[in-house]
Amino acid sequence: MQRSALSAIPLDPPLIQFDAIHVNAISDASGIFIGTNTQVYWTTSGKANSGLGEVSGENNYVVNNVNTVHDNDIIDAPYTKGDLVIGRV
């Protein structure tokens, strides 16, 4: 059985180089990491309610609308493993 010549070639990690990174907004569960790093206990939880949705494009109008959101959840997202943190770290 012959070995493939390609399997003997060591592969270098890819080189990715940016001249600049511009961040316009940070959303939930987002991060900017530089260098070798590990995000320990990286978790996220979230919920959003929208009674209207989204209006996009040009020259769109929403007139005399009535929106109702009935959200009778007792717990929106259950937390486990002590994930609940009050305030900002």
Secondary structure in CASP SS format (residue, H / E / C, confidence):
PFRMAT SS
TARGET T0000
AUTHOR 0000-0000-0000
METHOD secondary structure of the structure
MODEL  1
M C 1.00
Q C 1.00
R C 1.00
S C 1.00
A H 1.00
L H 1.00
S H 1.00
A H 1.00
I C 1.00
P C 1.00
L C 1.00
D C 1.00
P C 1.00
P C 1.00
L C 1.00
I C 1.00
Q C 1.00
F C 1.00
D C 1.00
A C 1.00
I C 1.00
H C 1.00
V C 1.00
N C 1.00
A C 1.00
I C 1.00
S C 1.00
D C 1.00
A C 1.00
S C 1.00
G C 1.00
I C 1.00
F C 1.00
I C 1.00
G C 1.00
T C 1.00
N C 1.00
T C 1.00
Q C 1.00
V C 1.00
Y C 1.00
W C 1.00
T C 1.00
T C 1.00
S C 1.00
G C 1.00
K C 1.00
A C 1.00
N C 1.00
S C 1.00
G C 1.00
L C 1.00
G C 1.00
E C 1.00
V C 1.00
S C 1.00
G C 1.00
E C 1.00
N C 1.00
N C 1.00
Y C 1.00
V C 1.00
V C 1.00
N C 1.00
N C 1.00
V C 1.00
N C 1.00
T C 1.00
V C 1.00
H C 1.00
D C 1.00
N C 1.00
D C 1.00
I C 1.00
I C 1.00
D C 1.00
A C 1.00
P C 1.00
Y C 1.00
T C 1.00
K C 1.00
G C 1.00
D C 1.00
L C 1.00
V C 1.00
I C 1.00
G C 1.00
R C 1.00
V C 1.00
END
